[in-house]
Amino acid sequence: MIMEGCQGKPQIKIMEKTCPQCGCEVEIFSIDTQVACENCGFVIYNDTLNCVQWCKYARKCVGDEMYEHLMEIVRRKKEREEGSGTADNRLM
């Protein structure tokens, strides 16, 4: 079954990110998982990853491989945040 549009019906937002490779501003929609910089082609990922984390249709919408990839990004981000939180606590 092919999903037609986002089944979670999110409110779409446009965000601007700076390409870490060339410094150009890149627009990314909140429903996009990634976008290539128009200047250098560097792939920028949507670090909010909002819908993939909570939407029950996420795996069907983005596919198994992309879903697993994005959830791995979420896991790593959470580990970094917890690690920096631990480091901050040691300083206090």
MOKABEL-V708020 format. One record per residue. N is the residue number from 1. RES is the residue in one small letter. PHI is phi in radians with two decimals (NA if undefined). PSI is psi in whole degrees, -180 to 180 (none if undefined). BURIAL is + if it has 24 or more other ideal C-beta (glycine too) atoms within 12 Angstrom, else -. Layout:
# MOKABEL-V708020
N_RES_PHI_PSI_BURIAL / N_RES_PHI_PSI_BURIAL
This chain:
# MOKABEL-V708020
1_m_NA_130_- / 2_i_-1.61_129_- / 3_m_-1.37_133_- / 4_e_-1.88_104_- / 5_g_1.32_175_- / 6_c_-1.31_125_+ / 7_q_-1.37_-17_- / 8_g_-1.46_-7_- / 9_k_0.85_60_- / 10_p_-1.37_165_- / 11_q_-1.54_116_- / 12_i_-1.34_134_- / 13_k_-2.16_150_- / 14_i_-1.84_129_- / 15_m_-2.07_152_- / 16_e_-1.92_133_- / 17_k_-2.21_156_+ / 18_t_-1.70_128_- / 19_c_-1.14_125_- / 20_p_-1.23_-15_- / 21_q_-1.58_-44_- / 22_c_-2.09_-11_- / 23_g_1.52_0_- / 24_c_-1.27_152_- / 25_e_-1.37_136_- / 26_v_-2.23_131_+ / 27_e_-1.56_136_- / 28_i_-2.39_133_+ / 29_f_-1.41_149_- / 30_s_-1.07_-22_+ / 31_i_-1.59_-8_+ / 32_d_-1.40_144_+ / 33_t_-1.58_-27_+ / 34_q_-2.79_160_+ / 35_v_-2.60_144_+ / 36_a_-1.62_137_- / 37_c_-1.11_129_+ / 38_e_-1.18_-23_- / 39_n_-1.43_-49_- / 40_c_-2.09_-10_- / 41_g_1.51_-2_- / 42_f_-1.04_135_- / 43_v_-1.52_123_- / 44_i_-1.89_129_+ / 45_y_-1.67_149_+ / 46_n_-1.33_103_+ / 47_d_-1.31_-11_+ / 48_t_-1.32_-34_- / 49_l_0.80_33_+ / 50_n_-1.03_-55_+ / 51_c_-1.24_-31_+ / 52_v_-1.13_-29_+ / 53_q_-1.33_-28_+ / 54_w_-2.14_-19_- / 55_c_-1.36_129_- / 56_k_-1.21_-15_- / 57_y_-1.68_1_- / 58_a_-0.95_-48_+ / 59_r_-1.08_-41_- / 60_k_-1.19_-36_- / 61_c_-1.24_-48_+ / 62_v_-1.75_-11_+ / 63_g_1.59_156_- / 64_d_-1.03_-48_- / 65_e_-1.11_-48_- / 66_m_-1.16_-39_- / 67_y_-1.03_-48_+ / 68_e_-1.10_-40_- / 69_h_-1.07_-47_- / 70_l_-1.17_-39_+ / 71_m_-1.18_-30_- / 72_e_-1.16_-40_- / 73_i_-1.07_-44_- / 74_v_-1.06_-44_+ / 75_r_-1.07_-46_- / 76_r_-1.12_-41_- / 77_k_-1.08_-43_- / 78_k_-1.12_-41_- / 79_e_-1.10_-42_- / 80_r_-1.09_-44_- / 81_e_-1.11_-42_- / 82_e_-1.18_-38_- / 83_g_-1.14_-43_- / 84_s_-1.26_-31_- / 85_g_-1.15_-39_- / 86_t_-1.15_-43_- / 87_a_-1.12_-40_- / 88_d_-1.10_-39_- / 89_n_-1.15_-33_- / 90_r_-1.20_-28_- / 91_l_-1.31_-20_- / 92_m_-1.47_none_-
